[in-house]
């Protein structure tokens, strides 16, 4: 079953400004921010502050709620079928334990993987914090099971991470895939080798790995552009915070930056905080240069993508299952996978348009 973005979206999209405190979850009906909201029992992806609020939304939420529930049941049924399947020449016993890393190569696993993928897509389109977190968990576990990623999850999860304010995880993820893209044995023939094991890479580092290698395609570069723009906004916020603390010591400025909940890709690195506390301008200028370099690389990889992103109010629709590198279909796929994260970053689309 296919669906459009307009058919699945519920209420206001999740939005987070880098450099701002992490927002509390909000009631889907009235917008009340609270840490004690209750999930919809049907889809578990939408939050409400009270029964009256949930009741008031039911007529508009019912279709989506039932769709999520149906896809979750289809996934759970497919998992039960696979776990209880009799071993045969094509299906080894305990397939969830014995076939990790090359799961999709076993034809009998594919109905399960497709059902789980369909649920993940529905949760991404629902576009709430709980639904995005669940979608990310599903996507990462599907990649653990199947490293060769025939379903293309590696192109979709970075935007989910960024949309949730997890820039550091997104950067680690994209960098790992680009660094290992030419090493198919690492992905397919060595399932016990380290996988997605890169943590806390310096997201402020130069972009040579991405723009100088063919292994970084359009979708990887497009993800990197959003990550770098988010970091740029966070650094600009940090620059203002430091400017307003002219009389403070360096340690006091570091404490100020940490308390302001700037991007995880900054606050996890004590050396970055020290540099920002002392003089953030050179770092901001360098990151702005990197943003321009990456956006140029995006355009070089696919000349259609920046024009497609300049139409943010058009329904992103459904990405094509396959496409030619550099084609309009590839641009549509990149836009479809990422538009919600771009729109959830105030100012990002405007900056991207200014660099066309």
Buried (B, 14 or more C-beta within 10 A) or exposed (E): EEBEBEEBBBBEBBEBBBBBEEEEBBBBBEEBEEEEBBBBEBBBBBBBBBEEBBEBBEEEBEEBBEBBBBBBEBBBEBBEEBEEBEEEEEBEEEBEEEBBBBBBEBEBBBBBBBBBBBBBBBBBBBBBBBBBBBBBEBBBEBBBBBBBBEBBBBBBBBBBBBBBBBBBBBBBBBBBBBBBBEEEEBBBEBBEBEBBEBEEBBBBEEBEBBBEBEBBBBBBBBBBBBBBBBBBBBBBBBBEBBEEBEEBEEEEBBBBBEEBBBBBBBBBBEEBBBBBBEEBEEBBEEBBEBBEBBBBBBBEBBEBBBBBBEEBEEEBBBBBEEBEEBBBBBBBBBBBBBBBBBBBBEEBBEBBEEBE
